[in-house]
């Protein structure tokens, strides 16, 4: 596959995953909820792309998935973009050097970032309330987080497992091109480097 074909394959595959995950996230019925929480597919996609394919892919996919999330369901445009971009970049750094492409540690990162994302939203809701005329007590927000977090983490883990296999077998990079080479020589991080 030529470099131009590989580039367009990456663009098309990522565009498809972002569109499908974003649309599924806003249309999933409550019957698929785990302990009252539906999976956060855009967060899972950003975290897994950052973990599996490097910081460049995590950055772009987090930004694009956050934009679609804000466009379809957000009150403000930009907050979801920033949070998912940071999640994609951070997931490429955490556990990346030692455990790249390991399913178990990919799931650990999904669980960690699910909790971190919920905590970040709690802090932002307390500091900058979405509705200025309503005061959100910190204790009440913590109680809501305590009740919702186990379901959110379990729902995200349940959705992450099939998404990991989809990204591995039907992902943006050809599976035959990925051997057991050193981490930075096969995937997203090194594709733009010259030396």
N, C-alpha and C positions, 0 to 999 in steps of 0.2 A: 504494500500500500504506500503510495507516495505521500510526502509530507502534506501536500495540499488536500488529498483525500482524507488523511488522518485528521487534519484540522477541521474539515467539514463534518466528519463523523462525530468528533467531539461536540461541535456546536449543535448538531441535530439531536444527538442523544441527550445532551444536557437540557436542551429546550423541551424535549419531550418529557423528561423526568420532572422538570420544574413545572410544566403545565399540568401534568397529570397529578402530581403531589399537591399542588396548590388547589386545583379544582376538587380533588377528593377531600382535602382537608375542610373545605367550606360546605361540602355537600354530604359528608358522612352522616348517616342517621344515628340517633341515640342508641339504637339496638346493638351497635358495635362498640359501645362504651365499655371500658373496664373500670369498675368501681366508680362510675359516673364521669369518667374522663375519656375523651377521644384522642387518638394519637396526633401528635404535632408533626405531621409529615415533612413540612418544610424545614423544621429544626433538625430532624433526623437526617434528611438529605444533605444539609449543609455540613453537619458534623461528620457524616460518613465520607463525603467527598473530600473534606479536609484531611481526615485520617488516612483514607486509602490512596488518595492521589496527590496529596501535597498542598502546600499553602496557597499556591496560585489558583488551583481549582477550588479550594475551600473559600478563598476570598471572592472569586467571581460567582460561584454558586450560592454562597451565603447572601451576597448582595442581590443577585437576581431573584432568588427564592423569597428573600425578605421584601423585595419590591412587589412581587406578585401577591404575597400575603397581605401587605399593606393595601394594595390596590383592591383586592377582593373582600377583605374583612376588617381592615384597620380603620380607626378613626382619624389617625394622622399618618401622613406619608413620610417615612424616614426612620421611625423608631425601630420597626421590625427589620428594616434593611441593615441598620447599624448593628443591632443585636445579633442577627444571624451571620453577618459578615465577621464579627468578632468571634462568634462560636466556630465558624469554619476555619478561621486562622488559628485560633487557640487549639482546636482539635488536631491540627496538623503538627503542633509542637508537643502536646502531651502524649506520652507513651509512644510517640512516632519512631524515634530512633531505634528502640529495642523491639517493638512489637508490631511492626508494620504488616498490614494485611492479615492480622490474626482476628478471627471472628469474635472470640471471647473478649478481647480488649476493645474491639469496636463497640460491643454491647456495653462494656464498662463506661466508655466515653459517652455513649448515648444516655445512660442513666445519670452520669455526672452532669452533663450539660442540660438535661431535663431539670434537674434540681437547681442548677446554677441559673438557668433561664427563669424559672419560677421565682427564685430569690431576687433576681435583678428586677423583675416586674413588680414584686412586692415593694422593694425599696423605691423604685421610680413612682409607683402609685402613691406611696406615702409622701415623697418629697415634692412631686409635681402631680397633684390629683388631676385626673382626666376631666372631671366636672368641678369647676372652681367653687360652686356653692355647696358642695358636699364635703364634709370632713371625714377622712378615713382614719379611725383610731388604729395605731400600730398593733395593739394587742388583738384586735378583731382581724386584721390582715394576717397576722401570724397564725391565728386559729384557722382561718380559711386555708392557708398554705399547708398547715399540718393535716387537715382533712383531705385536701385535694392532691397532695404530692404523691402518696403511694399509688393511687390510681393512674396519675399522669405518667409516672415512671414505668409502671407495668404496661400501660397502653403503648408507650413509646418503644419499650423493649419488644413487645409482641409485633409491632409494625417494622422494627429495625431488622429483624431476622430475615424476612423475605427480601427486604430492600438490599441487604448486604449481598445476597445471592444474585439478585438482579444486576447490581452494579458490577459484580465479578464476572458473570457470564454474559450479560447483555449491556455492558458498560461502555464508557466513552473510549476505552483503549482496547485494542485487540488482545484477546487472551493469549494468543500464540506469541505475541511480541513481549510478553512479560515472563521472563524466566526467573531464576533466583539470583539475578544480578544484584549488585549493590543498590541500595534503595534509591538513590538520586539519579540513576542512569536509565530507568525505564519509564517512570511515570511523570506526572505533571511538573514537578519541581525543576527537572533538568531540561525540559524540552525547550525552554527559552534561553538557557545558558549557552554561551559560546565556548567557554573554557572550563 
